[in-house]
Amino acid sequence: MKRLAAALLLLGGATVAHAHVRPAAFTTVAQRGDGSLVAGATWGLAFRDGGEWSLGCAAAFGVDANVEDAQVAVDGAGTLVLGTFDGLYESTDGCTFSQPAGPLAEGWVVDVAPDGSGGVYAALTRVSGSDQLYHRSAGEAWVPVGEPLDALVGELHGEGPRLWRVLFRPRSAAGPPRVYLERGDGRSFERWELPLEGTEYGATILAARAGEAHLAVRHFDGETVPERLLRFDAMSGLFEEVHRMPQLEAGAWTGDGLWVIGRLGGLELAPDGRAFGAVHEVAGRCLARVDGVLMACTDPARDGVALAEVSVEALIPIVRLEALDSLRSCPAESDAAVVCPSYREPLAEDVKVPVDGVPPPGWPDSGCGCTVPTRERAPRTEGALALAWLALQRRRRKKARAAPIRAKP
């Protein structure tokens, strides 16, 4: 979404994207306090509980999986925090999703990030300006932090108690695009401006530690043209180009050094954060450390694996798409239980195996007569009805929250 957000804003501020089919993949992975895993995915969510994997659909929290990847964070209590075009959603069980009262329920929450102490930051963008940073400690209410910002938020990135963020101003009649890197305690920040070149317009923080950050600088020169990887040192305030690679997606520090991965291929390592060398020829969307283990969200269509354990010596599969053959077991009246069964066919199309017995379109010998072409992955009638029901329930909850409290006569 971060790449999409910047492109939408810079190409005129449009916030409506058209439906299209996207390759299935995990986009992020995090561990909850009980040891279970939750993964953001192009279809919504995936869960691992006690070694068993299950699926969650994006429609359960109001997201169109054709065009949007929700931003995912987990707080210290294990609550999922999801940033979407339609606001912020939270869930304690991956089944029922709620929104907080106030602005975070209405606007585009462009990113979420843990604060290192069990809480979470969220960035609300208004596209036209005056973006706002919010924070919530575990179990407490969301509160705005600081004044409205003078530039648009592109990304948040936690580094223990420190928060990094990327802000930008799009190209306008007043001048070319400008991109800023900030680091602070959540309330006060120090700012540095990135040295942009050519058609560059934004940046994504791949990894950060001890006042050092590595950023992939985005451009409009084409998907196969390498992007610059900049190393930034907060002590000196200097940016240094250390690498170039097409579609840099994620990075993570381990005892071996800094790992980076690209969406078009290449998992590389720099022991010093500067000199990179190829280690594994895989493509991917995320890198994350879980219990001291480095995990990579790899490209299932290209590499045959959705999530893998990474070391210098080997790449060990953790899960393949075909293991995701069932929906998450949820209470009957929860959002996921009401909405997701109607999306079994498009989910099956993603993972290439039947989901709860419902096959993907064109599955051989299905014999059920229930499959239809789903080029735009639209749900069948029951899916639309379920989504309409969910939207109605949420409108009612928002209206109830907004209703004034009247004293009894």
Buried (B, 14 or more C-beta within 10 A) or exposed (E): BBBEBBBBBBEEEEEEBEEEBBEBBBBBBBBBEEEBBBBBBBBBBBBBBEEEBBBBBBBBBBBBBBBBBBBBBBBBEBBBBBBBBBBBBBBBBBBBBBBBEBBBBEBBBBBBBBBEEBBBBBBBBBBEEEBBBBBBBBEEEBEBBBEEBEBBBBBBBBBEEBBBBBBBBBBEEEEEBBBBBBBBEBEEBEEBEBEBEEEBBBBBBBBBBEBBBBBBBBBEEEEEEBBBBBBBEBEEEEBEEBBBBBBBBBBBBBEBBBBBBBBBBBBBBBEEBBEBEEBBEBBBBBBBBBEEBBBBBBBBEBBBBBBBBBEEEEBEBBBBBEBBBBBBEBEEEBBBBBBBBBBBBBBBBBBBBBBBEBBBBEBEEBEEEEBEEBEEBEBBEEBEBBBEEBEEEBEEBBEEEEEEEEEEE
